[in-house]
Amino acid sequence: MSGKVGFSKQAVAAEQEMRTLFEPTPLIKNEFLSERYQAEIWLKREDLSPVRSYKIRGAFNAMRKSIKVGGPQTFVCASAGNHAQGVAYACRHFGVSGVVFMPVTTPDQKIYKTRVFGGDAVEIRLVGDYFDDTLASAQAYCGEAGAHFLSPFDDPDVIEGQASAAVEILEQMSGVPDLLVLPVGGGGLSAGVRSYLKSAGLTLDMVLAEPSGGASLAAALSAGAPVTLANVDTFVDGAAVARVGARTFEALADMSLDDVLSVPEDRICTTILEMLNHEGIVLEPAGALAVDALKDLADRVRGRRVVIVTSGGNFDFERLPEVKERAQRYSGVKKYFLLRLPQRPGALRDFLELLGPDDDIARFEYLKKSARNFGTVLIGIETSAPENFSRLMAALDEAGFSCRDITNDQAVAEFVV
């Protein structure tokens, strides 16, 4: 795909057609990040599109081209997130019918937003507990109804539509940046941008960032072909994909593994909070993915002009406590312990006196209440600096308290925390 003659012209045409739907998303220099990394950092704010993500681009373009050639007037997708909202918005714009399949477990907020964007043009069907079941139902429906299935990323017209973001970046910047950092999940955005740059004859340093728990592109590059990951951490739901697309991989197959970064989910949470607290910018986990990658690129970006794509801002604030929790744990300022507490008067007071002035108890729960000599307590502690825990653990050991750190013990932590 990346070598096809005319792709750049098609991407430019797609970008021009999109002006009937929305204005170009802003490209804004970010002083906070620029100062931190001693670079010129620009954010391509896809989180400010009408549906708060870039997904509207691919959905619009694929729908536009199908309608133009007299294709089916009913469009179907399987999605519980940004793709569903992009499809719904485009259906209402074109005045065509849409059927959006979502898992039964989809949060009400996402169902509501899809319904608002689509209005009467879109029907929402809740099918299956898992996405694979939802996808199978959507594809089966397409076969029965003769409808057009819109893949979220592995579709040439969707890829072409996502490439319009690169067209805008170059027009808005009046030149080529030194480095472009993109998030990658299924690969639609990155494949579109890379294909456009190649087709236009432009050479540009590019880095792709994917979540550690869904590093499907790195796995594909290592294997030489797309492979299916055995397990996926779905926290970065906009980019956590078990298998990169076949068409998208075709455009990305010559990427160097050194230019594909694996970004820890918990660290992304620190970036979500930083952008919210310092800049007032609301980013979903996938939207913060490329920004967070700067932490691994500090030496590479210094003194350079860098464009970061913030791919989405559909953040459910009910997730904020989880984001804060994960950020604190990653930063080392919050830990969970199993404390073996003697069942004697004054034992709790003795423990509390060992806490430092900046140590706060965030959770305290007896896990065993019995007549035994010792009881087990689940305790969560927040502090101001990671080194405070070294002092606390030394004090506990000296006082004879048995204490086990379970913060990073995934199996135990998921059961009791």
DAVEN-V413324 format. One record per pair of residues at least 4 apart in sequence whose C-alpha atoms are under 6 Angstrom apart, sorted by the first residue. I is the first residue (numbers start at 0). GAP is how many residues later the second one is. D is the distance in Angstrom with one decimal. If there is no record, write none. Layout:
BEGIN
<<I:GAP:D> <I:GAP:D>>
END
This chain:
BEGIN
<<0:250:5.8> <1:193:4.1> <1:249:5.0> <6:192:5.9> <7:188:4.9> <7:191:5.3> <7:192:5.6> <10:149:5.6> <10:152:5.8> <10:153:5.5> <14:149:4.9> <18:4:5.6> <24:20:5.8> <24:21:5.9> <25:19:5.5> <26:16:5.5> <26:17:4.5> <27:14:5.4> <27:15:5.3> <28:12:5.8> <28:13:4.1> <29:11:5.8> <29:12:5.7> <30:4:5.9> <33:4:5.5> <33:5:4.9> <33:6:5.1> <33:7:5.0> <36:261:6.0> <37:264:5.3> <38:263:4.9> <38:264:4.6> <38:265:5.3> <39:265:4.6> <40:265:4.9> <41:265:4.7> <42:264:5.8> <42:265:4.9> <42:266:5.8> <43:265:4.7> <44:265:5.4> <45:7:5.2> <45:8:5.3> <45:264:5.7> <45:265:5.0> <45:266:5.9> <46:5:4.2> <46:6:4.8> <46:264:5.8> <46:265:4.2> <46:266:4.5> <47:4:5.0> <48:4:5.8> <51:260:5.5> <51:261:5.3> <52:258:5.6> <52:259:4.1> <53:257:5.9> <54:28:5.4> <54:31:5.6> <55:4:5.9> <55:30:4.0> <56:104:5.0> <56:105:5.4> <57:100:3.8> <57:103:4.2> <57:104:5.1> <58:27:6.0> <58:28:5.4> <59:4:5.9> <59:30:5.5> <60:100:5.1> <61:95:4.7> <61:96:5.4> <65:5:5.0> <66:4:5.4> <71:75:5.6> <71:76:5.9> <72:23:5.7> <73:23:4.7> <73:24:5.5> <73:73:5.1> <74:23:4.7> <74:72:5.8> <74:73:4.8> <74:74:5.9> <75:22:5.7> <75:23:4.8> <75:24:5.8> <75:72:6.0> <75:73:4.8> <75:74:6.0> <76:23:5.2> <76:72:5.9> <76:73:5.3> <77:22:5.9> <77:23:4.6> <77:24:6.0> <77:57:5.3> <78:5:5.2> <78:23:5.5> <79:22:5.2> <82:69:5.9> <84:29:4.8> <87:29:5.6> <87:30:4.2> <88:28:4.8> <88:29:5.2> <90:4:5.8> <90:5:5.2> <91:26:5.4> <91:29:5.5> <96:24:5.0> <96:25:5.9> <97:24:4.5> <98:23:5.6> <98:24:4.8> <98:25:5.9> <99:24:4.8> <100:23:6.0> <100:24:4.8> <100:25:5.9> <101:24:4.9> <102:23:5.3> <102:24:5.1> <102:25:5.1> <102:26:5.5> <102:28:6.0> <102:31:5.7> <103:22:4.8> <103:23:5.5> <103:24:5.6> <103:25:5.5> <114:4:5.6> <117:4:5.1> <126:7:5.4> <127:5:5.2> <127:6:5.3> <140:4:5.9> <141:4:5.3> <141:5:4.7> <150:4:6.0> <152:33:5.9> <152:35:4.4> <153:91:5.1> <153:93:5.6> <158:29:5.1> <158:33:4.8> <159:32:5.6> <161:27:5.1> <161:30:5.5> <162:29:4.2> <162:30:4.6> <165:27:5.5> <167:4:5.9> <168:4:6.0> <169:4:6.0> <169:5:5.8> <176:128:5.5> <176:129:5.9> <177:127:5.2> <177:128:5.9> <178:26:4.8> <178:27:5.6> <178:127:4.8> <179:26:4.8> <179:126:5.8> <179:127:4.9> <180:25:5.9> <180:26:4.8> <180:27:5.8> <180:109:5.9> <180:127:4.9> <181:26:5.0> <181:108:5.5> <181:127:5.5> <182:25:5.6> <182:26:4.8> <182:27:6.0> <182:106:5.8> <182:107:5.1> <183:25:5.8> <183:26:5.2> <184:54:3.9> <184:55:5.8> <184:56:5.5> <185:55:5.9> <185:58:4.5> <185:59:5.6> <186:4:5.7> <186:61:5.3> <187:60:6.0> <189:4:6.0> <190:4:5.9> <190:57:5.2> <190:60:5.3> <196:5:5.1> <197:4:5.9> <206:52:4.8> <206:53:6.0> <207:52:4.8> <208:51:5.8> <208:52:4.7> <208:81:5.7> <209:5:5.7> <209:52:5.3> <210:4:5.9> <210:51:5.6> <210:52:4.9> <211:50:4.8> <211:51:5.1> <211:52:5.1> <212:19:5.3> <212:20:4.6> <213:18:5.2> <213:26:4.8> <213:27:5.7> <215:26:5.9> <215:27:5.4> <215:28:5.6> <216:27:5.8> <219:4:5.7> <219:5:4.9> <219:6:4.4> <219:7:5.6> <225:18:6.0> <226:16:5.8> <227:14:5.4> <227:15:4.7> <228:13:5.0> <233:6:5.5> <235:4:5.6> <235:49:5.1> <235:50:5.4> <237:48:5.2> <238:47:5.7> <244:4:5.9> <248:4:5.4> <265:60:5.1> <265:61:5.6> <265:64:5.7> <267:24:5.8> <268:54:5.3> <268:58:5.0> <269:57:4.8> <270:21:5.7> <272:4:5.9> <273:4:5.6> <274:4:5.1> <274:6:5.4> <275:4:4.4> <275:5:4.9> <275:6:5.6> <281:31:5.6> <282:4:5.2> <282:5:5.7> <282:30:4.2> <283:28:5.9> <283:29:4.9> <283:30:5.5> <283:31:4.6> <286:23:4.7> <286:24:4.4> <286:25:4.4> <293:4:5.9> <327:5:5.4> <327:6:5.4> <328:5:5.0> <331:54:4.9> <332:49:5.7> <332:50:5.2> <332:52:5.6> <332:53:5.0> <333:47:5.6> <333:48:4.4> <334:45:5.8> <334:46:5.6> <334:72:5.4> <335:43:5.7> <335:44:4.4> <335:70:5.7> <335:71:5.0> <336:41:5.9> <336:42:5.3> <336:67:5.3> <336:68:4.5> <336:69:5.5> <337:39:5.6> <337:40:4.9> <337:65:5.7> <337:66:5.1> <338:37:5.7> <338:38:5.0> <338:64:4.5> <339:35:5.8> <339:36:4.7> <339:62:5.3> <340:33:5.5> <340:34:5.3> <341:32:4.4> <342:30:5.2> <342:31:5.2> <354:4:5.9> <357:25:5.4> <357:26:5.8> <358:23:5.8> <358:24:4.5> <359:21:5.5> <359:22:5.1> <360:19:5.9> <360:20:4.6> <361:18:5.1> <361:19:5.4> <362:16:5.2> <362:17:4.6> <363:14:5.8> <363:15:4.6> <364:12:5.5> <364:13:5.1> <365:11:4.4> <366:9:5.6> <366:10:5.6> <367:7:5.6> <367:8:5.6> <388:4:6.0> <395:5:5.2> <396:4:5.8> <408:4:5.8> <409:4:5.9> <412:4:5.2>>
END
